[in-house]
Amino acid sequence: MRDFTDAQGRRWRASVREEQGADYKGRLFLVIEPPDAPADALELRDVRWNSERTAARTIATMSTVELRRRLRAALGRSPERRVG
């Protein structure tokens, strides 16, 4: 889990969720949400990992620029959740 701010200074949290199913491979995916409103989470199901350890390491090493880019992509796919 990692907190960051977007270009407008709003706070976001990047974390991981697990998709249930028989297939173990790629069951974890990236989620970006406002820390005070988890119900407004944006799921980026195209960013996947096989283990929590790998997911945590990747999120921890992502630059703020990369996290903001992923956020913009997620917002662009979800017009009803567009911010700004």
JOQUI-V887076 format. One line per field, one symbol per residue. ss: DSSP state (H for helix, E for strand, - for the rest). burial: I if it has 16 or more other ideal C-beta (glycine too) atoms within 10 Angstrom, else O. Layout:
# JOQUI-V887076
ss = ???
burial = ???
This chain:
# JOQUI-V887076
ss = -EEEE-----EEEEEEEE---------EEEEEEE--EEEEEEEEEEEEE--HHHHHHHHHH--HHHHHHHHHHHHHH-HHH---
burial = OOOIOIOOOOOIIIIIOOOOOOOOOOIIIIIIIIOOOOOOOIIIOOIOIOOOOOIIOOIOOIOOOOIIOIIOOIIOOOOOOOOO
